[in-house]
Amino acid sequence: MKFIDEAIIVVASGKGGRGCVSFRRERRVPKGGPDGGDGGKGGDVIIRTNAKCRTLLQFRYKREFRAENGGYGQGRQKTGKNGRDLVIEVPPGTFITDADTGKPICDCIAHGQTFVIAKGGKGGRGNTRFKTATNRAPRYAQPGQSGEVRRLRLELKLLADAGIIGLPNAGKSTLISRISAARPKIADYPFTTLTPTIGIVSPPFGEPFSVADIPGLIEGAHTGAGLGIRFLKHLERTRILIHLIDASAIDENDPLASWRTINQELAGYGETLAQKPQMIVLNKLDITGAEKKADRFRTALSDICIDPVLTISAATGKGLKTFLKALYKKLSVGE
């Protein structure tokens, strides 16, 4: 399935039905008086969160949505039929703003959440409503109110407990495929992962949790370089960042270069990402010379911060059990 995480749509609620101008016409009932009914209410446009939806793909093919208009009022004081509401389903994590003003409207998080995004117009009153002691035969009724028309920006931000970040080819896709049932594309070239992937991890020692594999970041990502800021936003809702580094590619003259690059991009995007807790994980320890470079990294990092550094080999599975235990413990502490 193609991953679509942004869309602009136009929604219109239903117009209220017009009121009816009518008079009783029955045998032996002279001057029966007005009996026009009210118009029906126009349908609302409702946004509903559905966990079965994974992307905003449906909005690529259909971008205009209109609820049903209310029915007209009828004689014998019959009220017109209310227009049917239109329900639009979106995946959890969808943030909706007004496309014209940028004003936030709603944040769709939990499955089953509903938001009335555009209210239907009220039905017009029939001529019965205007009968008075001095005006016993009103010959007018109200038109129905117009519905609301809104342009909406839908932005999907993945919901995951942890997000895996790092430079291209750090082994993010291999890692998520080893710890979950997710099967992203894996190959030995940059930008193998072009769309975020979420995997559910079911450790033997606790409750399942979700991990997102975010496409590789490069220097200048927060300004649009590489895959740019398009996927940085998916980290906003994660609780912990798993900073994965290819130990075999560490520069011995500047061991913290890759670590520094990613953190600069997070800070450039915003304080929210820069302040998220991180787990630093060195990968590809199965490659010759990686252990030595990992030691240089630990030594250099100890002068800056005291964050523990884990070492794994996602390809062989070495160190994954220790990594999962540490990740689960970190997630549990944050609850």
C-alpha positions as CSV (number, residue, x, y, z in Angstrom):
1,M,0.0,0.0,0.0
2,K,1.3,3.4,-0.9
3,F,1.9,5.6,2.1
4,I,0.2,8.9,2.0
5,D,0.5,11.2,5.0
6,E,-0.8,14.5,3.9
7,A,-4.0,15.6,2.1
8,I,-6.2,18.7,1.6
9,I,-9.9,18.0,1.2
10,V,-13.1,20.1,1.0
11,V,-16.1,19.2,3.1
12,A,-19.6,20.6,2.9
13,S,-22.4,19.9,5.3
14,G,-26.0,19.7,4.1
15,K,-28.3,22.6,3.5
16,G,-31.5,22.8,5.6
17,G,-34.7,22.1,3.8
18,R,-37.1,25.0,3.2
19,G,-40.3,25.4,5.1
20,C,-43.6,24.8,3.5
21,V,-46.4,27.2,2.7
22,S,-49.6,25.2,2.9
23,F,-53.3,25.6,4.0
24,R,-55.7,22.9,5.1
25,R,-58.1,21.8,2.4
26,E,-60.7,19.5,3.8
27,R,-64.4,19.2,3.3
28,R,-66.6,21.0,5.8
29,V,-63.5,22.8,7.2
30,P,-63.7,26.3,5.8
31,K,-60.7,28.5,6.3
32,G,-58.7,25.6,7.7
33,G,-55.7,27.7,8.3
34,P,-51.9,27.3,7.6
35,D,-50.4,23.8,8.0
36,G,-47.0,24.0,6.4
37,G,-44.3,22.0,8.1
38,D,-40.7,22.8,8.8
39,G,-37.8,21.8,6.6
40,G,-35.4,19.1,7.7
41,K,-31.9,19.7,9.1
42,G,-28.9,19.3,6.8
43,G,-26.5,16.4,7.5
44,D,-23.3,17.0,9.5
45,V,-19.8,16.1,8.3
46,I,-18.2,13.9,10.9
47,I,-14.6,12.8,11.2
48,R,-14.2,9.4,12.9
49,T,-10.9,7.7,13.9
50,N,-10.6,4.1,12.6
51,A,-7.7,2.0,13.6
52,K,-8.2,-0.2,10.5
53,C,-7.1,2.8,8.3
54,R,-3.3,3.1,7.9
55,T,-2.8,5.9,5.5
56,L,-4.6,8.9,3.9
57,L,-4.5,7.2,0.5
58,Q,-8.3,7.4,0.0
59,F,-8.0,11.2,-0.1
60,R,-5.7,11.1,-3.2
61,Y,-8.6,10.0,-5.3
62,K,-11.5,11.8,-3.7
63,R,-11.1,15.3,-2.2
64,E,-14.6,16.7,-2.0
65,F,-17.2,15.4,0.5
66,R,-20.8,16.6,0.8
67,A,-23.4,15.6,3.4
68,E,-27.1,15.2,2.4
69,N,-29.4,18.2,2.3
70,G,-32.5,18.3,4.5
71,G,-35.9,17.5,3.0
72,Y,-38.5,20.2,2.3
73,G,-41.4,20.7,4.7
74,Q,-44.8,19.5,3.6
75,G,-48.5,20.2,4.2
76,R,-50.3,18.8,7.2
77,Q,-47.4,20.1,9.3
78,K,-45.1,17.3,8.1
79,T,-41.4,18.1,8.9
80,G,-39.0,17.4,6.1
81,K,-36.6,14.5,6.5
82,N,-33.2,15.3,8.1
83,G,-30.2,14.9,5.8
84,R,-27.9,11.9,6.5
85,D,-24.7,12.7,8.2
86,L,-21.5,12.0,6.2
87,V,-18.8,10.1,8.2
88,I,-15.2,10.4,7.0
89,E,-12.8,7.8,8.5
90,V,-9.2,8.6,9.2
91,P,-6.3,6.7,10.7
92,P,-5.2,7.3,14.3
93,G,-2.6,10.1,14.5
94,T,-4.4,12.3,12.0
95,F,-4.0,16.0,12.9
96,I,-6.6,18.3,11.2
97,T,-6.2,22.0,10.6
98,D,-8.1,24.6,8.6
99,A,-6.3,24.8,5.3
100,D,-7.0,28.5,4.9
101,T,-6.1,29.8,8.3
102,G,-3.8,27.0,9.7
103,K,-6.0,26.9,12.9
104,P,-6.0,23.5,14.6
105,I,-9.4,21.8,14.5
106,C,-9.0,18.3,16.0
107,D,-6.4,15.6,16.8
108,C,-7.6,12.1,16.0
109,I,-5.9,9.7,18.5
110,A,-8.1,7.0,19.8
111,H,-10.1,4.5,17.8
112,G,-13.7,5.5,17.6
113,Q,-13.2,9.2,18.4
114,T,-15.6,11.4,16.5
115,F,-15.6,15.2,15.7
116,V,-18.3,17.2,14.0
117,I,-16.2,19.1,11.5
118,A,-19.1,20.9,9.7
119,K,-22.6,21.3,11.1
120,G,-25.6,21.0,8.8
121,G,-27.9,23.9,8.2
122,K,-31.1,24.3,10.1
123,G,-34.4,23.6,8.3
124,G,-36.6,26.6,7.5
125,R,-39.9,27.1,9.5
126,G,-43.1,26.4,7.7
127,N,-46.0,29.0,7.6
128,T,-47.7,27.3,10.5
129,R,-45.0,28.8,12.7
130,F,-45.9,32.4,11.7
131,K,-49.6,32.3,12.5
132,T,-50.7,35.0,15.0
133,A,-53.9,36.5,16.2
134,T,-53.5,39.3,13.7
135,N,-52.0,37.2,10.9
136,R,-54.1,34.1,10.6
137,A,-53.1,33.1,7.1
138,P,-49.3,33.7,6.6
139,R,-48.2,33.1,3.1
140,Y,-44.5,32.8,3.6
141,A,-42.0,30.3,5.1
142,Q,-38.3,30.3,5.8
143,P,-35.7,28.9,3.4
144,G,-33.3,26.4,5.0
145,Q,-29.9,27.6,6.3
146,S,-26.9,26.9,4.1
147,G,-24.4,24.3,5.3
148,E,-20.7,24.9,6.1
149,V,-18.0,24.6,3.5
150,R,-14.4,24.0,4.9
151,R,-11.0,23.3,3.4
152,L,-9.1,20.9,5.7
153,R,-5.5,19.9,5.8
154,L,-5.1,16.3,7.1
155,E,-1.6,15.4,8.4
156,L,-0.8,11.9,9.6
157,K,1.7,11.6,12.3
158,L,2.4,8.0,13.2
159,L,1.6,6.8,16.7
160,A,4.4,4.6,18.1
161,D,6.0,4.1,21.5
162,A,9.5,4.3,20.0
163,G,11.0,5.6,16.8
164,I,14.2,4.3,15.2
165,I,16.3,7.1,13.8
166,G,19.8,7.3,12.1
167,L,21.7,7.9,8.9
168,P,20.8,5.9,5.8
169,N,22.1,2.3,6.0
170,A,22.4,2.3,9.8
171,G,20.4,-1.0,9.8
172,K,17.0,0.4,11.0
173,S,14.9,-1.8,8.7
174,T,16.9,-4.9,9.6
175,L,16.4,-4.2,13.3
176,I,12.7,-3.7,13.1
177,S,12.3,-6.9,11.0
178,R,14.2,-8.8,13.7
179,I,12.2,-7.6,16.7
180,S,8.8,-7.5,15.1
181,A,6.7,-9.0,12.3
182,A,7.2,-5.9,10.1
183,R,8.9,-6.6,6.8
184,P,10.3,-3.4,5.3
185,K,12.5,-3.4,2.2
186,I,16.1,-4.2,3.0
187,A,19.0,-3.5,0.7
188,D,22.6,-2.3,0.7
189,Y,22.1,1.2,-0.6
190,P,21.0,4.6,0.9
191,F,17.3,5.4,1.3
192,T,16.1,1.8,1.1
193,T,13.2,2.8,3.4
194,L,11.1,5.4,1.7
195,T,8.0,5.2,4.0
196,P,7.7,4.8,7.7
197,T,6.9,1.3,9.0
198,I,5.4,0.4,12.3
199,G,6.1,-3.0,14.0
200,I,4.6,-4.5,17.1
201,V,7.1,-6.0,19.5
202,S,5.9,-8.7,21.8
203,P,8.7,-9.3,24.3
204,P,8.4,-12.5,26.5
205,F,8.8,-10.3,29.7
206,G,6.0,-7.7,29.3
207,E,3.3,-6.0,27.3
208,P,3.6,-5.5,23.6
209,F,4.8,-2.1,22.3
210,S,5.1,-0.4,18.9
211,V,8.3,0.7,17.2
212,A,8.4,2.9,14.0
213,D,11.2,2.6,11.4
214,I,11.7,6.2,10.1
215,P,13.5,6.7,6.7
216,G,17.1,7.7,7.0
217,L,18.0,11.3,7.9
218,I,21.0,13.2,6.4
219,E,22.6,16.5,7.1
220,G,20.1,19.3,6.3
221,A,17.0,17.0,6.7
222,H,15.2,19.6,8.8
223,T,15.4,22.1,5.8
224,G,14.2,19.5,3.3
225,A,17.4,17.7,2.2
226,G,17.1,14.0,1.3
227,L,13.7,12.8,2.5
228,G,13.5,16.1,4.4
229,I,11.1,17.1,7.1
230,R,8.3,15.0,5.6
231,F,9.1,12.1,8.0
232,L,10.6,14.0,11.0
233,K,7.1,14.9,12.0
234,H,6.4,11.2,12.6
235,L,8.8,11.3,15.5
236,E,6.7,14.0,17.4
237,R,4.3,11.4,18.9
238,T,6.9,8.8,19.9
239,R,8.0,8.6,23.5
240,I,11.5,7.4,23.0
241,L,14.0,7.7,20.1
242,I,16.2,4.7,19.3
243,H,19.3,6.4,17.8
244,L,20.9,3.6,15.7
245,I,24.5,4.1,14.5
246,D,26.5,1.9,12.1
247,A,29.5,1.1,14.3
248,S,31.5,-0.1,11.2
249,A,31.2,3.3,9.6
250,I,32.3,5.4,12.6
251,D,35.1,7.8,11.7
252,E,37.9,7.1,14.1
253,N,39.1,10.8,13.8
254,D,35.7,12.1,14.7
255,P,33.7,9.2,16.3
256,L,30.7,11.3,17.2
257,A,30.2,12.8,13.7
258,S,27.1,10.7,12.8
259,W,25.6,11.1,16.3
260,R,26.1,14.8,16.2
261,T,24.6,15.1,12.7
262,I,21.3,13.4,13.7
263,N,21.0,15.4,16.9
264,Q,21.5,18.7,15.0
265,E,18.7,17.8,12.6
266,L,16.4,17.0,15.5
267,A,17.2,20.3,17.1
268,G,16.8,22.1,13.8
269,Y,13.3,20.7,13.5
270,G,12.2,21.8,17.0
271,E,12.7,21.6,20.7
272,T,10.1,18.8,21.0
273,L,12.3,16.3,19.2
274,A,15.6,17.6,20.6
275,Q,14.4,17.0,24.2
276,K,13.0,13.5,23.7
277,P,14.8,10.7,25.6
278,Q,17.2,8.7,23.4
279,M,18.6,5.2,23.5
280,I,22.0,5.1,21.7
281,V,22.5,1.8,20.0
282,L,25.6,0.8,17.9
283,N,24.8,-1.7,15.2
284,K,26.7,-4.0,12.9
285,L,29.1,-5.2,15.6
286,D,29.5,-8.4,13.5
287,I,31.7,-6.5,11.0
288,T,35.4,-6.7,11.5
289,G,36.8,-3.6,13.2
290,A,33.5,-2.4,14.5
291,E,34.2,-3.3,18.1
292,K,37.3,-1.1,18.1
293,K,35.4,1.8,16.6
294,A,32.6,1.3,19.2
295,D,35.1,1.7,22.0
296,R,36.3,5.0,20.5
297,F,32.7,6.2,20.3
298,R,32.0,5.3,24.0
299,T,35.1,7.1,25.1
300,A,34.3,10.3,23.1
301,L,30.7,10.3,24.2
302,S,31.6,10.0,27.9
303,D,33.1,13.4,27.8
304,I,29.7,14.9,26.7
305,C,27.0,12.9,28.3
306,I,26.5,9.8,30.5
307,D,23.9,8.1,28.3
308,P,24.6,4.3,28.2
309,V,25.5,2.9,24.8
310,L,24.2,-0.5,23.8
311,T,25.8,-2.6,21.1
312,I,24.0,-5.1,18.8
313,S,24.2,-6.9,15.5
314,A,20.7,-6.8,14.0
315,A,21.9,-9.1,11.2
316,T,23.0,-11.9,13.6
317,G,20.7,-11.1,16.5
318,K,23.6,-10.6,19.0
319,G,22.6,-8.2,21.8
320,L,18.9,-7.9,20.8
321,K,17.5,-9.5,23.9
322,T,19.5,-7.0,26.1
323,F,18.4,-4.2,23.9
324,L,14.7,-5.1,24.1
325,K,14.9,-5.4,27.9
326,A,16.5,-2.0,28.2
327,L,13.9,-0.5,25.8
328,Y,11.0,-2.0,27.6
329,K,12.3,-0.8,30.9
330,K,12.7,2.7,29.5
331,L,9.2,2.7,28.1
332,S,7.8,1.4,31.4
333,V,9.5,4.2,33.4
334,G,7.9,6.8,31.2
335,E,4.4,5.5,31.7
